[in-house]
Amino acid sequence: MPYFMLRGILRISNPVAMVRSVLDLFLARPFGSTSLLQKMFSSGLSDEARELRDDAQLVARKIGDDRLCEKVRQYVDASREDQDAIRLDAAAEDIDLMTCILRSPSAPRLDARTMQYLARCAVRYDEYKRFRDALADPDDDEGPTNDEAWLYEDLHVYRRLITKARDKEQLVELIFEASLLPSSPPPRSS
């Protein structure tokens, strides 16, 4: 933080000039590099994204099946149209979104035994959701009572974590993308 420059700017008596100078300080791009404001936003977002990815790795370890995690990652990285199609399928069939994600035909393909296990997990997770929704106080929820429902719960948590991390990473890209655009010349006054 350039405190010396900021102190000099704050000595200006004209409030409009003071605000304009502070903005210039934060938006200045010395030698074509990133501005101070970009650095401040991107460092915070990058740290948050890294923490979310670390948490997602812990959840993936708990899930213990790389194929399932890969299917979820593919869904998160898919285009908005593909995600909407999967959500519409889940709503049309009145099934959990995770079931549609896991049964997608994309690689890695899941064998019949795994699909049967996932079907049992989906049933147990639906039972858990009905129990959770019937609770008078949501703080009384301590999670599912069996491993099959926990698998689906963990998959949902994993999806949320990597989605948030991806969103923050995209924001960082957007911040730096704007700095790569050529700056337009100031409007000419007549």
C-alpha atoms as an extended CHARMM CRD file, in Angstrom:
* protein
*
       190  EXT
         1         1  MET       CA              0.0000000000        0.0000000000        0.0000000000  PROA      1               0.0000000000
         2         2  PRO       CA              1.5390000000        3.3200000000       -1.0190000000  PROA      2               0.0000000000
         3         3  TYR       CA              0.8130000000        5.1540000000        2.2300000000  PROA      3               0.0000000000
         4         4  PHE       CA              3.1790000000        8.0560000000        1.4410000000  PROA      4               0.0000000000
         5         5  MET       CA              1.3600000000        8.8290000000       -1.8090000000  PROA      5               0.0000000000
         6         6  LEU       CA             -2.0360000000        8.4100000000       -0.1720000000  PROA      6               0.0000000000
         7         7  ARG       CA             -1.0760000000       10.8030000000        2.6110000000  PROA      7               0.0000000000
         8         8  GLY       CA             -0.0800000000       13.4100000000        0.0310000000  PROA      8               0.0000000000
         9         9  ILE       CA             -3.3890000000       12.9740000000       -1.8180000000  PROA      9               0.0000000000
        10        10  LEU       CA             -5.4510000000       13.3870000000        1.3430000000  PROA      10              0.0000000000
        11        11  ARG       CA             -3.8930000000       16.8270000000        1.9050000000  PROA      11              0.0000000000
        12        12  ILE       CA             -5.7190000000       18.1560000000       -1.1540000000  PROA      12              0.0000000000
        13        13  SER       CA             -8.5030000000       20.4730000000        0.0050000000  PROA      13              0.0000000000
        14        14  ASN       CA            -10.7710000000       19.9750000000       -3.0080000000  PROA      14              0.0000000000
        15        15  PRO       CA            -12.8240000000       16.7970000000       -2.2620000000  PROA      15              0.0000000000
        16        16  VAL       CA            -13.4880000000       16.0110000000       -5.9410000000  PROA      16              0.0000000000
        17        17  ALA       CA             -9.7850000000       16.2460000000       -6.7860000000  PROA      17              0.0000000000
        18        18  MET       CA             -8.9720000000       14.1570000000       -3.7230000000  PROA      18              0.0000000000
        19        19  VAL       CA            -11.3560000000       11.3490000000       -4.7630000000  PROA      19              0.0000000000
        20        20  ARG       CA            -10.1110000000       11.4810000000       -8.3530000000  PROA      20              0.0000000000
        21        21  SER       CA             -6.4860000000       11.2480000000       -7.1820000000  PROA      21              0.0000000000
        22        22  VAL       CA             -7.2270000000        8.2950000000       -4.8810000000  PROA      22              0.0000000000
        23        23  LEU       CA             -8.9500000000        6.4820000000       -7.7510000000  PROA      23              0.0000000000
        24        24  ASP       CA             -6.0100000000        7.2210000000      -10.0300000000  PROA      24              0.0000000000
        25        25  LEU       CA             -3.6710000000        5.7910000000       -7.4070000000  PROA      25              0.0000000000
        26        26  PHE       CA             -5.6050000000        2.5260000000       -7.0960000000  PROA      26              0.0000000000
        27        27  LEU       CA             -6.2970000000        2.1630000000      -10.8160000000  PROA      27              0.0000000000
        28        28  ALA       CA             -2.8570000000        3.1700000000      -12.1090000000  PROA      28              0.0000000000
        29        29  ARG       CA             -1.0690000000        0.4820000000      -14.0890000000  PROA      29              0.0000000000
        30        30  PRO       CA              2.6280000000        1.3190000000      -13.9000000000  PROA      30              0.0000000000
        31        31  PHE       CA              4.5970000000        0.0120000000      -16.8930000000  PROA      31              0.0000000000
        32        32  GLY       CA              1.4970000000       -1.8350000000      -18.1220000000  PROA      32              0.0000000000
        33        33  SER       CA              1.3600000000       -4.1220000000      -15.0780000000  PROA      33              0.0000000000
        34        34  THR       CA             -1.6880000000       -4.7710000000      -12.9550000000  PROA      34              0.0000000000
        35        35  SER       CA             -3.2080000000       -2.0430000000      -10.8540000000  PROA      35              0.0000000000
        36        36  LEU       CA             -3.1520000000       -1.9930000000       -7.0700000000  PROA      36              0.0000000000
        37        37  LEU       CA             -6.9010000000       -2.6320000000       -6.9890000000  PROA      37              0.0000000000
        38        38  GLN       CA             -6.5150000000       -5.6740000000       -9.2590000000  PROA      38              0.0000000000
        39        39  LYS       CA             -3.7610000000       -7.0360000000       -7.0450000000  PROA      39              0.0000000000
        40        40  MET       CA             -5.8500000000       -6.5580000000       -3.9040000000  PROA      40              0.0000000000
        41        41  PHE       CA             -8.9120000000       -8.3090000000       -5.3320000000  PROA      41              0.0000000000
        42        42  SER       CA             -7.0570000000      -11.0890000000       -7.0870000000  PROA      42              0.0000000000
        43        43  SER       CA             -4.8850000000      -12.0310000000       -4.1160000000  PROA      43              0.0000000000
        44        44  GLY       CA             -7.9090000000      -12.3780000000       -1.8290000000  PROA      44              0.0000000000
        45        45  LEU       CA             -9.8980000000      -14.3490000000       -4.3920000000  PROA      45              0.0000000000
        46        46  SER       CA             -6.9250000000      -16.5890000000       -5.2050000000  PROA      46              0.0000000000
        47        47  ASP       CA             -6.4310000000      -17.3910000000       -1.5180000000  PROA      47              0.0000000000
        48        48  GLU       CA            -10.1100000000      -18.2320000000       -1.1130000000  PROA      48              0.0000000000
        49        49  ALA       CA            -10.0840000000      -20.4310000000       -4.2270000000  PROA      49              0.0000000000
        50        50  ARG       CA             -6.9830000000      -22.2830000000       -3.0050000000  PROA      50              0.0000000000
        51        51  GLU       CA             -8.6170000000      -22.8960000000        0.4010000000  PROA      51              0.0000000000
        52        52  LEU       CA            -11.7800000000      -24.1900000000       -1.2760000000  PROA      52              0.0000000000
        53        53  ARG       CA             -9.7220000000      -26.5330000000       -3.4930000000  PROA      53              0.0000000000
        54        54  ASP       CA             -7.8720000000      -27.8240000000       -0.4070000000  PROA      54              0.0000000000
        55        55  ASP       CA            -11.1890000000      -28.4700000000        1.3630000000  PROA      55              0.0000000000
        56        56  ALA       CA            -12.4960000000      -30.2030000000       -1.7730000000  PROA      56              0.0000000000
        57        57  GLN       CA             -9.4490000000      -32.4970000000       -1.7830000000  PROA      57              0.0000000000
        58        58  LEU       CA            -10.1990000000      -33.4940000000        1.8070000000  PROA      58              0.0000000000
        59        59  VAL       CA            -13.7910000000      -34.3110000000        0.8810000000  PROA      59              0.0000000000
        60        60  ALA       CA            -12.5880000000      -36.2240000000       -2.2110000000  PROA      60              0.0000000000
        61        61  ARG       CA            -10.3290000000      -38.2970000000        0.0310000000  PROA      61              0.0000000000
        62        62  LYS       CA            -13.3330000000      -39.0720000000        2.2300000000  PROA      62              0.0000000000
        63        63  ILE       CA            -15.3590000000      -40.0850000000       -0.8380000000  PROA      63              0.0000000000
        64        64  GLY       CA            -12.5340000000      -42.4140000000       -1.8200000000  PROA      64              0.0000000000
        65        65  ASP       CA            -13.5130000000      -42.9800000000       -5.4680000000  PROA      65              0.0000000000
        66        66  ASP       CA            -11.7240000000      -40.9430000000       -8.1190000000  PROA      66              0.0000000000
        67        67  ARG       CA            -14.2680000000      -41.9210000000      -10.7820000000  PROA      67              0.0000000000
        68        68  LEU       CA            -17.1390000000      -40.3440000000       -8.8560000000  PROA      68              0.0000000000
        69        69  CYS       CA            -15.1310000000      -37.1990000000       -8.1700000000  PROA      69              0.0000000000
        70        70  GLU       CA            -14.1740000000      -36.9670000000      -11.8430000000  PROA      70              0.0000000000
        71        71  LYS       CA            -17.8420000000      -37.1650000000      -12.8770000000  PROA      71              0.0000000000
        72        72  VAL       CA            -18.6670000000      -34.3180000000      -10.4970000000  PROA      72              0.0000000000
        73        73  ARG       CA            -15.7050000000      -32.2530000000      -11.7950000000  PROA      73              0.0000000000
        74        74  GLN       CA            -16.8690000000      -32.8020000000      -15.3580000000  PROA      74              0.0000000000
        75        75  TYR       CA            -20.3120000000      -31.5210000000      -14.4360000000  PROA      75              0.0000000000
        76        76  VAL       CA            -18.8800000000      -28.4200000000      -12.7560000000  PROA      76              0.0000000000
        77        77  ASP       CA            -16.5750000000      -27.7090000000      -15.7070000000  PROA      77              0.0000000000
        78        78  ALA       CA            -19.3200000000      -28.3260000000      -18.2920000000  PROA      78              0.0000000000
        79        79  SER       CA            -20.9740000000      -25.4850000000      -20.1670000000  PROA      79              0.0000000000
        80        80  ARG       CA            -24.0100000000      -23.7810000000      -18.6770000000  PROA      80              0.0000000000
        81        81  GLU       CA            -26.2390000000      -25.4390000000      -21.3080000000  PROA      81              0.0000000000
        82        82  ASP       CA            -25.0010000000      -28.9300000000      -20.4100000000  PROA      82              0.0000000000
        83        83  GLN       CA            -25.5110000000      -28.2570000000      -16.6950000000  PROA      83              0.0000000000
        84        84  ASP       CA            -29.0170000000      -26.9580000000      -17.3520000000  PROA      84              0.0000000000
        85        85  ALA       CA            -29.8390000000      -30.0870000000      -19.3910000000  PROA      85              0.0000000000
        86        86  ILE       CA            -28.7420000000      -32.3260000000      -16.5140000000  PROA      86              0.0000000000
        87        87  ARG       CA            -30.7480000000      -30.2330000000      -14.0170000000  PROA      87              0.0000000000
        88        88  LEU       CA            -33.8250000000      -30.4600000000      -16.2630000000  PROA      88              0.0000000000
        89        89  ASP       CA            -33.4150000000      -34.2540000000      -16.4950000000  PROA      89              0.0000000000
        90        90  ALA       CA            -33.2480000000      -34.4880000000      -12.7060000000  PROA      90              0.0000000000
        91        91  ALA       CA            -36.3420000000      -32.3040000000      -12.3020000000  PROA      91              0.0000000000
        92        92  ALA       CA            -38.2800000000      -34.1650000000      -15.0050000000  PROA      92              0.0000000000
        93        93  GLU       CA            -37.5520000000      -37.5430000000      -13.4350000000  PROA      93              0.0000000000
        94        94  ASP       CA            -37.9190000000      -36.1510000000       -9.8850000000  PROA      94              0.0000000000
        95        95  ILE       CA            -34.5570000000      -37.5490000000       -8.8140000000  PROA      95              0.0000000000
        96        96  ASP       CA            -31.5480000000      -36.0800000000       -7.0660000000  PROA      96              0.0000000000
        97        97  LEU       CA            -29.2200000000      -34.0040000000       -9.2470000000  PROA      97              0.0000000000
        98        98  MET       CA            -26.2410000000      -36.1140000000       -8.1630000000  PROA      98              0.0000000000
        99        99  THR       CA            -27.8850000000      -39.2350000000       -9.5820000000  PROA      99              0.0000000000
       100       100  CYS       CA            -28.1090000000      -37.5990000000      -13.0170000000  PROA      100             0.0000000000
       101       101  ILE       CA            -24.5090000000      -36.4060000000      -12.7730000000  PROA      101             0.0000000000
       102       102  LEU       CA            -23.1860000000      -39.8410000000      -11.8570000000  PROA      102             0.0000000000
       103       103  ARG       CA            -25.1280000000      -41.7570000000      -14.4910000000  PROA      103             0.0000000000
       104       104  SER       CA            -24.0320000000      -39.4870000000      -17.3330000000  PROA      104             0.0000000000
       105       105  PRO       CA            -22.5110000000      -41.3730000000      -20.2730000000  PROA      105             0.0000000000
       106       106  SER       CA            -19.2330000000      -39.4450000000      -20.1580000000  PROA      106             0.0000000000
       107       107  ALA       CA            -16.0060000000      -41.1580000000      -19.1360000000  PROA      107             0.0000000000
       108       108  PRO       CA            -15.1590000000      -42.5980000000      -16.7170000000  PROA      108             0.0000000000
       109       109  ARG       CA            -17.9160000000      -45.1450000000      -17.1590000000  PROA      109             0.0000000000
       110       110  LEU       CA            -19.2350000000      -46.7430000000      -13.9980000000  PROA      110             0.0000000000
       111       111  ASP       CA            -19.7950000000      -50.5050000000      -13.8800000000  PROA      111             0.0000000000
       112       112  ALA       CA            -23.1570000000      -52.0940000000      -13.0300000000  PROA      112             0.0000000000
       113       113  ARG       CA            -22.1130000000      -52.9670000000       -9.4690000000  PROA      113             0.0000000000
       114       114  THR       CA            -21.1680000000      -49.3380000000       -8.7420000000  PROA      114             0.0000000000
       115       115  MET       CA            -24.4190000000      -48.1010000000      -10.2810000000  PROA      115             0.0000000000
       116       116  GLN       CA            -26.4290000000      -50.4640000000       -8.0510000000  PROA      116             0.0000000000
       117       117  TYR       CA            -24.5330000000      -49.2060000000       -5.0040000000  PROA      117             0.0000000000
       118       118  LEU       CA            -25.1850000000      -45.6070000000       -6.0470000000  PROA      118             0.0000000000
       119       119  ALA       CA            -28.8960000000      -46.3920000000       -6.4460000000  PROA      119             0.0000000000
       120       120  ARG       CA            -28.9700000000      -47.6060000000       -2.8200000000  PROA      120             0.0000000000
       121       121  CYS       CA            -27.0700000000      -44.4760000000       -1.7710000000  PROA      121             0.0000000000
       122       122  ALA       CA            -29.6320000000      -42.2930000000       -3.5440000000  PROA      122             0.0000000000
       123       123  VAL       CA            -32.5120000000      -44.0090000000       -1.7270000000  PROA      123             0.0000000000
       124       124  ARG       CA            -30.7830000000      -43.5930000000        1.6470000000  PROA      124             0.0000000000
       125       125  TYR       CA            -29.9830000000      -39.9610000000        0.8760000000  PROA      125             0.0000000000
       126       126  ASP       CA            -33.6290000000      -39.2630000000       -0.0370000000  PROA      126             0.0000000000
       127       127  GLU       CA            -34.6740000000      -40.8050000000        3.2930000000  PROA      127             0.0000000000
       128       128  TYR       CA            -32.1590000000      -38.5730000000        5.0670000000  PROA      128             0.0000000000
       129       129  LYS       CA            -33.4190000000      -35.4580000000        3.2440000000  PROA      129             0.0000000000
       130       130  ARG       CA            -37.0150000000      -36.2270000000        4.2720000000  PROA      130             0.0000000000
       131       131  PHE       CA            -35.8610000000      -36.6780000000        7.8800000000  PROA      131             0.0000000000
       132       132  ARG       CA            -33.8530000000      -33.4330000000        7.7310000000  PROA      132             0.0000000000
       133       133  ASP       CA            -36.7670000000      -31.4960000000        6.2700000000  PROA      133             0.0000000000
       134       134  ALA       CA            -39.0770000000      -32.7830000000        9.0330000000  PROA      134             0.0000000000
       135       135  LEU       CA            -36.8240000000      -31.4700000000       11.8030000000  PROA      135             0.0000000000
       136       136  ALA       CA            -38.2650000000      -28.5240000000       13.7140000000  PROA      136             0.0000000000
       137       137  ASP       CA            -34.8130000000      -27.0870000000       14.4140000000  PROA      137             0.0000000000
       138       138  PRO       CA            -32.2280000000      -27.3850000000       11.5810000000  PROA      138             0.0000000000
       139       139  ASP       CA            -29.4400000000      -27.2550000000       14.1870000000  PROA      139             0.0000000000
       140       140  ASP       CA            -30.5420000000      -30.6990000000       15.3890000000  PROA      140             0.0000000000
       141       141  ASP       CA            -29.3000000000      -32.2190000000       12.1140000000  PROA      141             0.0000000000
       142       142  GLU       CA            -26.1200000000      -34.1920000000       12.7080000000  PROA      142             0.0000000000
       143       143  GLY       CA            -25.9440000000      -35.6060000000        9.2110000000  PROA      143             0.0000000000
       144       144  PRO       CA            -26.9700000000      -38.9620000000        7.7950000000  PROA      144             0.0000000000
       145       145  THR       CA            -26.9600000000      -42.0310000000        9.9940000000  PROA      145             0.0000000000
       146       146  ASN       CA            -25.4520000000      -44.4380000000        7.4290000000  PROA      146             0.0000000000
       147       147  ASP       CA            -22.4700000000      -44.5110000000        5.0800000000  PROA      147             0.0000000000
       148       148  GLU       CA            -24.5620000000      -44.7460000000        1.9220000000  PROA      148             0.0000000000
       149       149  ALA       CA            -26.3560000000      -41.4660000000        2.6050000000  PROA      149             0.0000000000
       150       150  TRP       CA            -23.0500000000      -39.9110000000        3.6810000000  PROA      150             0.0000000000
       151       151  LEU       CA            -21.5550000000      -40.6840000000        0.2660000000  PROA      151             0.0000000000
       152       152  TYR       CA            -24.2290000000      -38.6130000000       -1.4620000000  PROA      152             0.0000000000
       153       153  GLU       CA            -23.9190000000      -35.8570000000        1.1290000000  PROA      153             0.0000000000
       154       154  ASP       CA            -20.1500000000      -35.7680000000        0.5830000000  PROA      154             0.0000000000
       155       155  LEU       CA            -20.6110000000      -35.6870000000       -3.1870000000  PROA      155             0.0000000000
       156       156  HSD       CA            -22.9470000000      -32.7050000000       -2.8380000000  PROA      156             0.0000000000
       157       157  VAL       CA            -20.4520000000      -30.9310000000       -0.5690000000  PROA      157             0.0000000000
       158       158  TYR       CA            -17.6590000000      -31.6970000000       -3.0470000000  PROA      158             0.0000000000
       159       159  ARG       CA            -19.7160000000      -30.2480000000       -5.9070000000  PROA      159             0.0000000000
       160       160  ARG       CA            -20.4480000000      -27.0520000000       -3.9720000000  PROA      160             0.0000000000
       161       161  LEU       CA            -16.7970000000      -26.5840000000       -2.9840000000  PROA      161             0.0000000000
       162       162  ILE       CA            -15.3590000000      -27.0120000000       -6.4600000000  PROA      162             0.0000000000
       163       163  THR       CA            -18.1130000000      -24.8450000000       -7.9390000000  PROA      163             0.0000000000
       164       164  LYS       CA            -17.2600000000      -22.0040000000       -5.5440000000  PROA      164             0.0000000000
       165       165  ALA       CA            -13.5330000000      -22.4380000000       -6.2340000000  PROA      165             0.0000000000
       166       166  ARG       CA            -14.1360000000      -22.3740000000       -9.9940000000  PROA      166             0.0000000000
       167       167  ASP       CA            -16.2760000000      -19.2410000000       -9.6710000000  PROA      167             0.0000000000
       168       168  LYS       CA            -13.5620000000      -17.4310000000       -7.7200000000  PROA      168             0.0000000000
       169       169  GLU       CA            -10.9100000000      -18.5170000000      -10.2290000000  PROA      169             0.0000000000
       170       170  GLN       CA            -13.0790000000      -17.1900000000      -13.0530000000  PROA      170             0.0000000000
       171       171  LEU       CA            -13.4180000000      -13.8620000000      -11.2200000000  PROA      171             0.0000000000
       172       172  VAL       CA             -9.6230000000      -13.6080000000      -10.9880000000  PROA      172             0.0000000000
       173       173  GLU       CA             -9.3710000000      -14.3260000000      -14.7130000000  PROA      173             0.0000000000
       174       174  LEU       CA            -11.9910000000      -11.6630000000      -15.3840000000  PROA      174             0.0000000000
       175       175  ILE       CA            -10.0990000000       -9.1050000000      -13.3020000000  PROA      175             0.0000000000
       176       176  PHE       CA             -6.8820000000       -9.7180000000      -15.2260000000  PROA      176             0.0000000000
       177       177  GLU       CA             -8.6610000000      -10.0020000000      -18.5570000000  PROA      177             0.0000000000
       178       178  ALA       CA             -9.8540000000       -6.4350000000      -18.1510000000  PROA      178             0.0000000000
       179       179  SER       CA             -6.2520000000       -5.3020000000      -17.6600000000  PROA      179             0.0000000000
       180       180  LEU       CA             -5.2660000000       -6.8430000000      -20.9870000000  PROA      180             0.0000000000
       181       181  LEU       CA             -7.8100000000       -4.8230000000      -22.9240000000  PROA      181             0.0000000000
       182       182  PRO       CA             -6.3360000000       -1.8150000000      -24.6960000000  PROA      182             0.0000000000
       183       183  SER       CA             -7.2290000000        1.3540000000      -22.9040000000  PROA      183             0.0000000000
       184       184  SER       CA             -9.2130000000        3.7830000000      -24.9630000000  PROA      184             0.0000000000
       185       185  PRO       CA             -8.0190000000        7.3440000000      -25.3210000000  PROA      185             0.0000000000
       186       186  PRO       CA             -9.7930000000        9.9120000000      -23.1910000000  PROA      186             0.0000000000
       187       187  PRO       CA            -12.7220000000       11.7020000000      -24.8710000000  PROA      187             0.0000000000
       188       188  ARG       CA            -11.7650000000       14.9170000000      -26.5840000000  PROA      188             0.0000000000
       189       189  SER       CA            -13.2740000000       18.0780000000      -25.2040000000  PROA      189             0.0000000000
       190       190  SER       CA            -14.4800000000       20.6680000000      -27.6350000000  PROA      190             0.0000000000
